[in-house]
Amino acid sequence: MAFILKYRNKFCYLLYLVLLAAVLSFMVGVPAALSDEAGIEGDSSGEEVTEEDISNRPLTVIVDNIEKTSDVPLIHKGGRIYVPVRFLSESLGYPVEYVEGQRTVYVGVRPMGTDLVDQLKAFTGIKIKQMVKISGIGYTKGYALSMGAFSDVRWKLDARFKSVTINLGIPDNLPEDTAEFTVTADDRIIAKVKLSKDSGLKEFNYNVKGVNVLTVSCSSGKGGALICPRAH
Protein backbone atom coordinates (compact mmCIF):
# COMPACT_ATOMS: atom_id res chain seq x y z
CA MET A 1 0.00 0.00 0.00
CA ALA A 2 2.87 2.42 0.83
CA PHE A 3 4.42 1.65 -2.57
CA ILE A 4 1.20 2.64 -4.41
CA LEU A 5 0.84 5.92 -2.45
CA LYS A 6 4.46 6.82 -3.14
CA TYR A 7 4.13 6.59 -6.95
CA ARG A 8 0.65 8.13 -6.93
CA ASN A 9 2.09 11.25 -5.27
CA LYS A 10 4.86 11.44 -7.89
CA PHE A 11 2.32 11.08 -10.72
CA CYS A 12 0.14 13.91 -9.31
CA TYR A 13 3.21 16.13 -8.97
CA LEU A 14 4.24 15.49 -12.60
CA LEU A 15 0.67 16.14 -13.79
CA TYR A 16 0.66 19.43 -11.88
CA LEU A 17 3.91 20.53 -13.55
CA VAL A 18 2.55 19.68 -17.02
CA LEU A 19 -0.66 21.68 -16.43
CA LEU A 20 1.28 24.65 -15.04
CA ALA A 21 3.57 24.70 -18.10
CA ALA A 22 0.57 24.60 -20.46
CA VAL A 23 -1.13 27.53 -18.67
CA LEU A 24 2.04 29.66 -18.73
CA SER A 25 2.56 28.92 -22.43
CA PHE A 26 -1.03 30.01 -23.23
CA MET A 27 -0.72 33.24 -21.21
CA VAL A 28 2.49 34.23 -23.01
CA GLY A 29 1.12 33.43 -26.47
CA VAL A 30 -2.17 35.38 -26.21
CA PRO A 31 -0.78 38.98 -26.08
CA ALA A 32 1.54 38.30 -29.01
CA ALA A 33 -1.31 36.98 -31.12
CA LEU A 34 -3.58 39.90 -30.21
CA SER A 35 -0.93 42.52 -30.96
CA ASP A 36 -0.24 41.05 -34.39
CA GLU A 37 -3.94 40.83 -35.22
CA ALA A 38 -4.72 44.42 -34.14
CA GLY A 39 -1.55 45.85 -35.66
CA ILE A 40 -0.67 47.62 -32.42
CA GLU A 41 2.87 46.41 -31.79
CA GLY A 42 3.73 45.00 -35.17
CA ASP A 43 2.48 43.87 -38.55
CA SER A 44 2.44 40.37 -40.05
CA SER A 45 6.15 40.65 -40.84
CA GLY A 46 6.95 41.20 -37.17
CA GLU A 47 8.38 44.70 -37.79
CA GLU A 48 7.35 47.55 -35.50
CA VAL A 49 5.23 50.32 -37.09
CA THR A 50 6.26 53.77 -35.85
CA GLU A 51 4.51 57.17 -36.03
CA GLU A 52 7.14 58.28 -38.52
CA ASP A 53 6.25 55.38 -40.86
CA ILE A 54 2.56 56.35 -40.73
CA SER A 55 3.34 60.02 -41.38
CA ASN A 56 5.28 59.21 -44.54
CA ARG A 57 2.47 57.19 -46.07
CA PRO A 58 0.23 58.95 -48.66
CA LEU A 59 -3.23 59.84 -47.40
CA THR A 60 -6.15 57.99 -49.02
CA VAL A 61 -9.77 59.13 -48.73
CA ILE A 62 -12.68 57.11 -50.15
CA VAL A 63 -15.79 59.20 -50.95
CA ASP A 64 -18.81 57.45 -52.51
CA ASN A 65 -16.57 54.46 -53.40
CA ILE A 66 -14.14 56.76 -55.25
CA GLU A 67 -10.58 56.58 -53.94
CA LYS A 68 -8.47 59.74 -53.86
CA THR A 69 -4.84 59.98 -52.74
CA SER A 70 -3.08 63.12 -51.52
CA ASP A 71 0.50 63.97 -52.45
CA VAL A 72 0.81 65.64 -49.02
CA PRO A 73 1.52 63.09 -46.26
CA LEU A 74 -0.66 63.00 -43.15
CA ILE A 75 0.74 63.90 -39.74
CA HIS A 76 0.38 61.52 -36.81
CA LYS A 77 1.13 63.28 -33.54
CA GLY A 78 0.06 62.74 -29.96
CA GLY A 79 -2.36 59.99 -30.84
CA ARG A 80 -4.15 62.14 -33.44
CA ILE A 81 -4.07 62.13 -37.23
CA TYR A 82 -3.93 65.51 -39.03
CA VAL A 83 -4.90 65.72 -42.71
CA PRO A 84 -4.58 68.59 -45.26
CA VAL A 85 -7.81 70.62 -45.11
CA ARG A 86 -7.71 71.45 -48.84
CA PHE A 87 -7.42 67.80 -49.86
CA LEU A 88 -10.16 66.70 -47.48
CA SER A 89 -12.55 69.54 -48.49
CA GLU A 90 -12.05 69.00 -52.22
CA SER A 91 -12.46 65.24 -51.78
CA LEU A 92 -15.88 65.93 -50.24
CA GLY A 93 -16.73 68.28 -53.10
CA TYR A 94 -16.36 71.63 -51.31
CA PRO A 95 -14.33 74.61 -52.57
CA VAL A 96 -11.76 75.86 -50.05
CA GLU A 97 -9.96 79.18 -49.65
CA TYR A 98 -7.28 80.25 -47.15
CA VAL A 99 -6.91 83.95 -46.26
CA GLU A 100 -3.44 84.32 -44.77
CA GLY A 101 -4.00 87.78 -43.29
CA GLN A 102 -6.97 86.48 -41.29
CA ARG A 103 -5.51 83.00 -40.68
CA THR A 104 -8.93 81.70 -41.72
CA VAL A 105 -9.96 78.77 -43.92
CA TYR A 106 -13.25 79.13 -45.81
CA VAL A 107 -14.91 75.84 -46.83
CA GLY A 108 -17.68 76.41 -49.38
CA VAL A 109 -18.62 79.82 -50.74
CA ARG A 110 -16.91 82.60 -48.78
CA PRO A 111 -19.51 84.59 -46.82
CA MET A 112 -19.60 88.36 -47.31
CA GLY A 113 -22.37 90.77 -46.30
CA THR A 114 -25.78 89.65 -45.02
CA ASP A 115 -26.58 85.97 -45.54
CA LEU A 116 -29.84 85.74 -47.49
CA VAL A 117 -30.40 82.11 -46.48
CA ASP A 118 -30.25 82.20 -42.68
CA GLN A 119 -29.86 85.84 -41.61
CA LEU A 120 -32.51 87.28 -43.97
CA LYS A 121 -34.58 84.36 -45.21
CA ALA A 122 -36.57 84.51 -48.42
CA PHE A 123 -40.34 84.65 -47.84
CA THR A 124 -40.90 82.39 -50.87
CA GLY A 125 -38.62 79.73 -52.31
CA ILE A 126 -37.44 76.18 -51.72
CA LYS A 127 -34.32 75.75 -49.60
CA ILE A 128 -31.68 73.22 -50.58
CA LYS A 129 -31.95 70.28 -48.18
CA GLN A 130 -29.21 68.04 -49.58
CA MET A 131 -25.89 68.67 -51.26
CA VAL A 132 -26.19 69.99 -54.82
CA LYS A 133 -23.24 69.35 -57.12
CA ILE A 134 -22.35 71.88 -59.81
CA SER A 135 -19.37 70.95 -62.00
CA GLY A 136 -18.48 68.28 -59.44
CA ILE A 137 -18.36 70.68 -56.45
CA GLY A 138 -20.94 70.27 -53.70
CA TYR A 139 -23.00 73.04 -52.11
CA THR A 140 -25.50 72.74 -49.25
CA LYS A 141 -26.68 76.32 -48.69
CA GLY A 142 -29.07 78.06 -51.04
CA TYR A 143 -32.31 77.64 -52.94
CA ALA A 144 -33.55 75.33 -55.69
CA LEU A 145 -34.91 77.02 -58.83
CA SER A 146 -37.36 75.50 -61.29
CA MET A 147 -40.11 76.61 -63.65
CA GLY A 148 -43.22 77.85 -61.87
CA ALA A 149 -44.13 80.66 -59.50
CA PHE A 150 -43.90 78.45 -56.40
CA SER A 151 -40.12 78.10 -56.78
CA ASP A 152 -39.44 81.83 -57.24
CA VAL A 153 -37.15 83.14 -54.50
CA ARG A 154 -38.25 86.48 -53.02
CA TRP A 155 -36.75 88.64 -50.30
CA LYS A 156 -38.07 91.74 -48.54
CA LEU A 157 -35.06 94.03 -48.69
CA ASP A 158 -37.06 97.11 -47.64
CA ALA A 159 -34.53 99.43 -49.34
CA ARG A 160 -31.90 98.58 -46.70
CA PHE A 161 -29.15 97.37 -49.05
CA LYS A 162 -27.11 98.78 -51.89
CA SER A 163 -26.19 95.58 -53.75
CA VAL A 164 -26.69 91.82 -53.81
CA THR A 165 -24.39 88.99 -54.87
CA ILE A 166 -25.94 85.77 -56.18
CA ASN A 167 -24.34 82.56 -57.42
CA LEU A 168 -26.25 80.63 -60.09
CA GLY A 169 -25.57 77.24 -61.63
CA ILE A 170 -27.16 74.15 -63.13
CA PRO A 171 -26.85 70.99 -60.99
CA ASP A 172 -25.02 68.07 -62.59
CA ASN A 173 -27.97 65.70 -62.14
CA LEU A 174 -30.49 67.75 -64.16
CA PRO A 175 -31.33 66.36 -67.64
CA GLU A 176 -31.03 69.65 -69.57
CA ASP A 177 -27.73 71.44 -70.14
CA THR A 178 -29.07 75.01 -70.27
CA ALA A 179 -31.46 77.21 -68.30
CA GLU A 180 -32.39 80.88 -68.10
CA PHE A 181 -32.92 82.92 -64.94
CA THR A 182 -34.57 86.29 -64.33
CA VAL A 183 -33.73 88.80 -61.60
CA THR A 184 -36.50 91.27 -60.74
CA ALA A 185 -36.24 94.33 -58.49
CA ASP A 186 -39.76 95.23 -57.34
CA ASP A 187 -41.63 95.11 -60.69
CA ARG A 188 -38.62 95.79 -62.95
CA ILE A 189 -36.51 93.08 -64.59
CA ILE A 190 -32.88 94.00 -64.02
CA ALA A 191 -31.19 90.92 -65.52
CA LYS A 192 -31.72 87.80 -67.59
CA VAL A 193 -29.01 85.17 -67.28
CA LYS A 194 -28.62 82.13 -69.53
CA LEU A 195 -26.29 79.43 -68.25
CA SER A 196 -25.09 75.99 -69.30
CA LYS A 197 -23.64 73.18 -67.23
CA ASP A 198 -20.23 74.06 -68.64
CA SER A 199 -20.53 77.49 -67.00
CA GLY A 200 -20.24 75.98 -63.53
CA LEU A 201 -21.24 78.26 -60.65
CA LYS A 202 -21.27 81.90 -61.80
CA GLU A 203 -21.31 84.96 -59.54
CA PHE A 204 -23.42 88.05 -60.34
CA ASN A 205 -23.67 91.42 -58.60
CA TYR A 206 -26.66 93.77 -58.90
CA ASN A 207 -27.49 97.25 -57.68
CA VAL A 208 -30.55 97.09 -55.39
CA LYS A 209 -30.45 100.56 -53.90
CA GLY A 210 -34.03 101.54 -52.98
CA VAL A 211 -35.40 98.06 -53.85
CA ASN A 212 -38.07 96.64 -51.54
CA VAL A 213 -38.61 93.16 -53.00
CA LEU A 214 -35.99 91.15 -54.93
CA THR A 215 -37.02 88.08 -56.94
CA VAL A 216 -34.92 85.39 -58.66
CA SER A 217 -36.78 82.93 -60.87
CA CYS A 218 -36.19 80.27 -63.53
CA SER A 219 -37.71 81.35 -66.84
CA SER A 220 -36.67 78.40 -69.05
CA GLY A 221 -35.09 74.96 -68.79
CA LYS A 222 -35.31 72.34 -66.03
CA GLY A 223 -34.01 74.66 -63.35
CA GLY A 224 -30.89 75.42 -61.38
CA ALA A 225 -29.59 76.40 -57.97
CA LEU A 226 -29.11 79.72 -56.22
CA ILE A 227 -26.11 79.33 -53.92
CA CYS A 228 -25.25 81.50 -50.87
CA PRO A 229 -26.93 84.79 -51.92
CA ARG A 230 -25.71 87.83 -49.97
CA ALA A 231 -26.77 91.45 -49.54
CA HIS A 232 -24.43 94.39 -48.89
Rosetta blueprint (number, residue, H / E / L):
1 M L
2 A H
3 F H
4 I H
5 L H
6 K H
7 Y H
8 R H
9 N H
10 K H
11 F H
12 C H
13 Y H
14 L H
15 L H
16 Y H
17 L H
18 V H
19 L H
20 L H
21 A H
22 A H
23 V H
24 L H
25 S H
26 F H
27 M H
28 V H
29 G H
30 V H
31 P H
32 A H
33 A H
34 L H
35 S H
36 D H
37 E H
38 A H
39 G L
40 I L
41 E L
42 G L
43 D L
44 S L
45 S L
46 G L
47 E L
48 E L
49 V L
50 T L
51 E H
52 E H
53 D H
54 I H
55 S H
56 N L
57 R L
58 P L
59 L L
60 T E
61 V E
62 I E
63 V E
64 D L
65 N L
66 I E
67 E E
68 K E
69 T E
70 S L
71 D L
72 V L
73 P L
74 L L
75 I E
76 H E
77 K E
78 G L
79 G L
80 R E
81 I E
82 Y E
83 V L
84 P L
85 V H
86 R H
87 F H
88 L H
89 S H
90 E H
91 S H
92 L L
93 G L
94 Y L
95 P L
96 V E
97 E E
98 Y E
99 V E
100 E L
101 G L
102 Q L
103 R L
104 T E
105 V E
106 Y E
107 V E
108 G L
109 V L
110 R L
111 P L
112 M L
113 G L
114 T E
115 D E
116 L L
117 V L
118 D L
119 Q L
120 L L
121 K L
122 A L
123 F L
124 T E
125 G L
126 I E
127 K E
128 I L
129 K L
130 Q L
131 M L
132 V E
133 K E
134 I E
135 S L
136 G L
137 I E
138 G E
139 Y E
140 T L
141 K L
142 G E
143 Y E
144 A E
145 L E
146 S L
147 M L
148 G L
149 A H
150 F H
151 S H
152 D L
153 V E
154 R E
155 W E
156 K E
157 L L
158 D L
159 A L
160 R L
161 F L
162 K L
163 S E
164 V E
165 T E
166 I E
167 N E
168 L E
169 G E
170 I L
171 P L
172 D L
173 N L
174 L L
175 P L
176 E L
177 D L
178 T E
179 A E
180 E E
181 F E
182 T E
183 V E
184 T E
185 A E
186 D L
187 D L
188 R E
189 I E
190 I E
191 A E
192 K E
193 V E
194 K E
195 L E
196 S E
197 K H
198 D H
199 S H
200 G L
201 L L
202 K E
203 E E
204 F E
205 N E
206 Y E
207 N E
208 V L
209 K L
210 G L
211 V L
212 N L
213 V E
214 L E
215 T E
216 V E
217 S E
218 C E
219 S E
220 S E
221 G E
222 K L
223 G L
224 G E
225 A E
226 L E
227 I E
228 C E
229 P E
230 R E
231 A E
232 H L
